[in-house]
Amino acid sequence: MIEHSRLLDVLGVEGELLASSAEDASEDAPVAMCPGMTIGGTVRHVGSVYRLVVAWLDEGRRPGDWHRDQEPGESAVAYQRDALRVLLERLAAHPPDEYASTWWPADHTFGFWRRRMAHETVIHRTDVQAAAGLERTEIAEDLALDGVDEVLTLWFAQKLPVLGLSGTKAGTVAVRTGGQAWVTRAGPGETTAWRCSAREAEGADATVSGDPAQVYLWLWGRLPLTAVVFGGEFDLAGQLWALLRLATR
């Protein structure tokens, strides 16, 4: 839903924004929407994920030994920035349609990692800004819409079945925002999601809607359950939100 060249730019900009937002904040400040996490822990986590991806790309498979701890005296921000630099170099050196090992069967390309790392960084950037008491930098509409698509098709429809998780109540929930629509279906033995027409979305048992950035952050659990507009069966919308907490934790 967005150009891969733009996703690479987003990764660079958002990665630096995450670092600069944490630079003057206490590493021990708690991240409210991620219980148990702190600003320092979040920044280190992102840096570690960057290193995991670089190792994955270099080895052509999920790596076994890839982790590097912070060097003595190295801050979490410096650790993350160094990893970001290497990741950007690695991704920029390959066209987005070139084959790369990934964990999503639907996409084995370098473009997958551009998209995944861009959204990983955006979400954790919002975590750090909130924890640091900073105003949240606006998320562009096209980026938010792509993020909605990614969290539904990749995390909800792919990750939950891999984990063997599904809902207890069968039904469909339409997610509508920015002129786009998706349908999710969950219930005993079934968890899936797909983009759809506005007409198909009208037939869902429940509806979740709002502006793109709001829906994007809600799906990632960065806004409370009631932060979007609901229609139809509220229990099904609540089940969608709860299942995504399991998929994205």
C-alpha positions in Angstrom: 0.0 0.0 0.0 3.1 2.3 0.0 6.2 2.6 -2.0 9.2 0.6 -0.7 11.5 3.5 -1.2 9.3 5.5 1.1 9.4 2.8 3.7 13.1 2.9 3.7 13.0 6.7 4.2 10.4 6.2 7.0 12.7 3.7 8.8 15.6 6.2 8.7 13.6 9.2 9.9 11.6 7.2 12.5 14.7 5.5 13.8 16.4 8.8 14.4 13.3 10.3 15.9 13.1 7.4 18.3 16.7 8.0 19.3 16.4 11.7 19.7 13.1 11.4 21.7 15.0 9.1 24.2 18.2 11.1 24.3 17.3 13.4 27.2 14.8 11.2 28.9 15.5 8.8 31.8 16.2 5.3 30.7 14.2 4.1 33.7 11.0 5.9 32.7 8.2 3.4 32.3 6.4 2.8 29.0 2.7 2.9 30.0 1.3 0.8 27.1 4.0 -1.9 27.5 3.9 -3.0 31.1 7.3 -3.8 32.5 9.1 -1.9 29.7 11.1 1.3 30.2 12.5 3.9 27.7 15.9 2.3 27.9 14.5 -1.2 27.5 12.4 -0.2 24.5 15.4 1.5 22.8 17.6 -1.5 23.4 14.8 -3.8 22.1 14.6 -1.9 18.9 18.4 -2.0 18.5 18.4 -5.7 19.1 15.7 -6.3 16.5 17.7 -4.3 14.0 20.7 -6.6 14.7 18.5 -9.7 14.4 17.3 -8.7 11.0 20.8 -7.9 9.7 22.0 -11.3 10.9 18.9 -12.9 9.3 19.7 -11.3 6.0 23.4 -12.1 6.1 22.8 -15.8 7.0 19.7 -16.3 4.8 17.8 -17.9 7.7 16.7 -17.1 11.3 20.0 -16.7 13.0 21.0 -18.6 16.1 23.7 -16.3 17.7 23.2 -12.7 16.7 22.8 -10.7 19.9 25.3 -8.0 20.9 25.1 -6.4 24.3 25.9 -2.8 24.8 29.6 -2.0 25.1 30.8 -0.6 28.4 29.7 3.0 28.6 27.5 2.7 25.5 24.1 4.2 26.0 20.9 2.5 24.8 20.5 5.3 22.2 24.0 4.8 20.8 23.4 1.1 20.7 20.2 1.7 18.7 21.7 4.3 16.4 24.6 2.0 15.5 22.2 -0.9 14.6 20.0 1.4 12.6 22.9 2.6 10.5 23.9 -1.0 9.6 20.3 -2.0 8.9 19.7 0.9 6.6 22.9 0.1 4.7 22.0 -3.5 4.3 18.4 -2.8 3.1 19.4 0.0 0.8 22.0 -2.3 -0.9 19.3 -4.6 -2.2 16.2 -3.9 -4.4 12.9 -4.5 -2.5 11.8 -7.3 -4.8 15.0 -9.3 -4.3 14.6 -12.6 -2.5 15.3 -12.6 1.3 14.5 -15.1 4.0 11.6 -13.9 6.2 9.1 -15.4 8.6 6.0 -14.6 6.5 5.2 -17.2 3.8 3.5 -14.6 1.7 6.5 -12.4 1.2 10.2 -13.5 0.9 11.8 -10.3 -0.2 13.9 -7.4 1.2 10.8 -5.3 0.9 9.2 -7.3 3.6 12.0 -6.2 6.0 11.7 -2.6 4.9 8.0 -2.6 5.8 8.4 -4.6 9.0 11.2 -2.5 10.4 9.5 0.7 9.4 6.4 -0.2 11.4 8.4 -1.7 14.3 10.1 1.6 14.6 7.0 3.8 14.3 5.2 2.0 17.0 8.1 2.0 19.5 8.8 5.7 18.6 5.3 6.5 19.9 6.0 4.5 23.0 9.2 6.4 23.8 7.6 9.8 23.1 4.7 9.1 25.4 7.0 7.8 28.1 9.2 10.8 27.8 6.3 13.2 28.1 6.7 14.5 24.5 4.0 15.3 22.0 3.5 12.4 19.6 4.8 13.2 16.2 2.1 12.9 13.6 1.9 9.6 11.6 1.2 10.3 7.9 -2.0 8.8 6.6 -0.5 6.6 3.9 1.9 5.2 6.5 -0.9 4.6 9.0 -3.0 2.8 6.3 -0.1 0.6 5.4 0.4 -0.1 9.1 -3.3 -1.1 9.5 -2.9 -3.6 6.6 0.3 -5.0 8.0 -1.0 -5.6 11.5 -4.1 -7.3 10.2 -2.7 -9.4 7.4 0.6 -10.2 9.0 0.1 -10.3 12.8 -3.6 -11.2 13.1 -3.9 -13.5 10.1 -0.5 -15.1 10.2 1.0 -14.9 13.7 -2.1 -16.0 15.6 -2.6 -19.3 13.6 1.1 -20.0 14.1 0.6 -19.6 17.8 -2.5 -21.8 17.7 -4.7 -19.0 19.0 -8.1 -18.0 17.9 -11.3 -16.4 19.4 -14.0 -18.1 21.4 -16.8 -16.3 19.5 -17.2 -16.7 15.8 -17.9 -13.6 13.7 -16.5 -10.9 11.4 -15.2 -7.5 12.2 -14.7 -4.8 9.5 -12.0 -2.3 10.0 -12.7 0.9 8.1 -10.4 4.0 7.8 -9.1 6.4 5.2 -11.4 5.1 2.5 -10.0 1.5 2.9 -11.6 -1.5 4.4 -10.6 -4.9 5.8 -12.5 -7.8 7.2 -11.2 -10.0 10.1 -12.8 -13.4 11.0 -12.1 -15.1 14.2 -13.7 -18.0 16.1 -12.9 -21.5 17.1 -10.3 -22.8 14.6 -10.2 -19.8 12.4 -8.3 -16.5 12.4 -7.9 -14.6 9.2 -8.1 -11.1 7.6 -8.2 -9.6 4.2 -8.6 -6.3 2.4 -12.1 -5.9 0.9 -14.5 -3.5 -0.7 -16.8 -1.1 1.2 -19.7 -3.3 0.2 -18.2 -6.4 1.6 -17.3 -4.6 4.9 -21.0 -3.6 5.3 -21.8 -7.3 5.8 -19.6 -7.7 8.8 -21.0 -8.5 12.3 -19.1 -5.5 13.8 -17.2 -2.5 12.7 -14.2 -0.6 14.0 -13.5 2.9 12.5 -11.6 6.1 13.1 -8.9 8.2 11.4 -6.0 6.1 10.1 -3.4 7.0 12.7 -5.9 6.3 15.5 -7.0 2.9 14.1 -3.3 2.0 13.5 -2.3 2.7 17.1 -5.5 1.1 18.4 -4.8 -2.1 16.6 -1.3 -2.1 18.1 -2.7 -1.7 21.6 -1.3 1.8 21.9 -4.7 3.3 22.5 -7.4 2.0 24.9 -10.2 -0.3 23.7 -12.7 2.5 23.5 -10.5 4.9 21.5 -12.2 4.1 18.1 -15.8 4.1 16.9 -17.7 0.8 17.1 -20.7 -0.5 15.3 -22.5 -3.9 15.6 -21.5 -6.5 18.1 -19.1 -4.9 20.5 -17.9 -8.3 21.9 -16.5 -9.2 18.5 -14.6 -5.9 18.3 -13.3 -6.5 21.8 -12.2 -10.0 20.8 -10.2 -8.6 17.9 -8.4 -6.1 20.1 -7.7 -8.8 22.7 -6.4 -11.3 20.1 -4.1 -8.6 18.7 -2.6 -8.1 22.1 -1.5 -11.8 22.0 -0.3 -11.6 18.4 1.9 -8.5 18.9 3.3 -8.9 22.4 
